[in-house]
């Protein structure tokens, strides 16, 4: 029987990369590597990072207004019936011996309810939210398919100029790779401070270009598997 063109190459490629999704299967993710890499890149650029390890959704919402860039490395789960229930999934610690962590969710609805506090606290400039999670820029509801009711969209409603998310399930190692490359380019642009364009995060050009270059580099490595690098999108102006 004839085989699909590129099928063997795809199979070989899949064996070289751990197939650990940030979506449906809520397994362990290598978020520590992603967090440490971003922290190192930011420190080299003179930026301060405040990592939140195993936070709950309230801690996250309260912390957001005081930082102009927010990066989420976690699972994302899309509701096919109610986009307001689409969420980022955290693991918060418990005091019980039986269970060290329990699931906590930051839903689209939660962000909508809290958006005024995020937007208005100390009038802080909210430049970028980077959602390194599955389907964080996707709405799967048939009844409201044309509405931007997804996590990236509601963060923009909350005041973020730029949002980066994914259109479908993303692979863990690819998420880490693209995030590293993105921040390397973004802070490089910040240091260069292109004449006439201001800071790279003040408008969409820096974030969009940094993501484009990061995805382009990963695409050159895994061109046979577009589903790994193609879901990353930038929302902003």
C-alpha atoms as one frame of an Amber mdcrd trajectory, in Angstrom:
protein
   0.000   0.000   0.000   1.393   3.476  -0.861   2.634   5.454   2.120   1.962
   9.093   2.876   4.803  11.341   1.664   7.026  12.243   4.593   5.412   9.661
   6.873   8.671   7.857   7.665  10.494  11.134   8.287   7.715  12.233  10.648
   7.951   8.960  12.564  11.728   9.320  12.892  11.340  12.898  14.041   8.759
  12.011  16.665  11.226   9.614  18.272  13.684  12.458  18.843  11.348  14.694
  20.846   9.353  13.800  23.983   5.658  13.907  23.122   4.508  15.600  26.288
   1.604  17.948  25.628   0.598  20.994  27.642  -3.043  20.200  27.025  -5.282
  17.218  27.512  -3.020  14.908  29.510  -2.271  16.674  32.768   1.123  15.132
  33.374   4.304  16.682  34.707   5.846  19.437  32.636   9.401  20.685  32.616
   8.403  24.188  33.646  11.446  24.547  35.919  13.783  24.613  32.919  11.614
  27.174  31.155  11.380  29.390  34.250  15.108  29.264  34.979  16.003  29.989
  31.366  13.751  33.044  31.231  15.026  34.244  34.605  18.623  33.997  33.362
  17.874  35.781  30.084  16.002  38.553  31.914  18.779  38.991  34.489  21.364
  39.385  31.742  19.168  42.149  30.308  18.842  43.838  33.706  15.203  42.842
  34.228  13.779  41.540  37.515  11.755  38.309  37.655   9.408  37.057  40.357
   8.843  33.311  39.811   5.667  31.850  41.324   6.141  28.144  41.992   2.928
  26.111  42.299   0.727  29.189  42.822  -3.028  29.303  43.235  -5.192  31.370
  40.913  -5.795  34.129  43.476  -2.060  34.645  44.053  -1.589  34.972  40.307
  -4.387  37.503  39.838  -3.173  39.609  42.768   0.431  39.609  41.481  -0.286
  40.446  37.832  -0.858  44.230  38.124   2.643  44.857  39.468   4.578  43.428
  36.515   4.537  44.572  32.912   5.363  41.106  31.538   3.625  37.923  32.713
   4.739  34.477  31.579   2.662  31.349  32.199   4.200  27.867  31.785   1.473
  25.369  32.595  -1.348  23.270  31.182  -4.196  24.818  29.224  -7.629  23.197
  28.932 -10.345  24.341  26.510 -14.053  23.949  27.210 -15.912  22.929  24.057
 -19.289  23.978  25.469 -18.577  27.125  27.497 -15.507  29.232  26.570 -15.779
  31.082  29.888 -14.666  27.823  31.551 -11.504  27.517  29.415  -8.621  27.720
  31.842  -4.971  27.605  32.750  -4.283  24.778  35.188  -2.019  25.158  38.211
  -0.935  22.766  40.958  -1.208  24.362  44.390   0.250  22.684  47.470  -1.929
  21.249  50.230  -1.411  20.550  53.918  -2.558  16.940  53.683  -0.177  14.001
  53.706  -2.232  12.082  51.146  -1.979  14.692  48.394   0.888  17.126  47.960
  -0.789  19.148  45.217  -4.319  19.767  44.037  -5.566  21.167  40.755  -6.363
  24.864  40.624  -7.768  26.689  37.625  -7.565  30.232  36.313 -10.588  30.508
  34.048 -11.483  32.982  31.337 -14.375  34.028  33.584 -11.990  34.727  36.496
  -9.836  37.017  34.362 -12.898  38.863  33.086 -14.128  39.438  36.638 -10.728
  40.687  37.778  -9.791  42.678  34.684 -10.467  46.117  36.187  -8.149  45.426
  39.111  -5.448  44.144  36.750  -5.794  47.103  34.415  -6.054  49.903  36.966
  -3.743  48.954  39.842  -1.120  51.701  40.135  -1.732  52.415  36.410   1.054
  49.938  35.680   1.864  49.434  32.000   0.876  45.908  31.004   3.076  45.108
  28.021   2.983  41.360  27.425   1.395  38.139  28.603   3.052  34.994  27.235
   0.867  31.883  27.564   3.099  28.849  27.180   0.152  26.465  27.438  -2.036
  24.456  25.085  -4.824  26.170  23.120  -4.419  29.417  25.055  -5.503  31.442
  21.998  -8.277  29.112  20.888 -12.061  29.086  21.235 -13.639  25.719  20.427
 -17.246  26.710  21.084 -19.445  26.217  18.013 -22.032  28.763  19.159 -19.429
  31.487  19.834 -16.650  30.457  17.463 -16.157  33.991  16.110 -15.705  35.581
  19.543 -12.215  36.064  21.066 -13.290  34.245  24.215  -9.996  32.589  24.951
  -7.285  33.192  27.512  -5.124  35.385  25.278  -8.140  37.466  24.292  -9.336
  38.189  27.831  -5.844  39.162  28.945  -5.935  41.782  26.206  -9.282  42.963
  27.536  -7.583  43.258  30.921  -5.102  45.711  29.433  -2.153  43.755  28.043
  -0.889  45.288  24.793   0.474  41.974  23.554  -0.547  38.366  24.105   1.213
  35.252  22.858  -0.606  31.948  22.905  -1.231  28.730  21.015  -4.026  27.587
  18.704  -3.845  23.897  19.660  -1.941  21.425  21.845   1.761  22.208  22.062
   4.702  19.965  22.885   6.527  20.618  26.142  10.071  20.742  24.769   9.048
  22.944  21.846   7.323  25.357  24.246  10.566  25.668  26.209  12.685  26.111
  23.084  10.482  28.812  21.562  10.173  30.681  24.874  13.970  30.809  25.274
  14.482  32.064  21.744  11.645  34.575  22.045  13.013  36.257  25.166  16.541
  36.280  23.808  15.292  38.239  20.815  12.918  40.435  22.818  15.562  41.625
  25.266  18.020  42.014  22.401  15.518  44.385  20.803  15.086  46.177  24.133
  18.828  46.771  24.368  19.035  47.927  20.777  16.018  50.213  21.273  15.380
  50.806  17.624  15.265  54.449  16.676  11.773  55.833  16.361  10.032  52.689
  17.611  10.511  52.905  21.359  10.719  49.897  23.626  10.136  46.505  22.064
   7.213  45.740  24.402   5.533  49.137  24.081   3.932  48.119  20.813   3.469
  45.000  18.773   6.539  45.124  16.556   9.060  43.765  19.081   6.912  40.921
  20.377   5.706  39.943  16.917   9.197  39.964  15.419  10.724  38.084  18.357
   8.070  35.353  18.067   8.454  35.191  14.289  12.213  34.675  14.543  11.899
  32.134  17.359   9.322  30.054  15.482  11.306  30.332  12.249  14.387  28.849
  13.933  12.443  25.975  15.475  10.676  25.373  12.155  14.037  24.898  10.460
  14.796  22.065  12.899  11.398  20.342  12.830  10.013  21.301   9.446   8.405
  17.858   9.018   6.163  18.449  12.057   4.387  21.803  11.632   1.914  20.948
  14.390   4.761  21.463  16.882   5.760  25.013  15.943   2.804  26.414  13.981
   0.308  26.992  16.846   2.194  29.935  18.360   0.510  33.261  17.583   0.851
  36.895  18.614  -2.119  39.128  19.387  -1.452  42.845  19.639  -0.764  46.098
  17.887
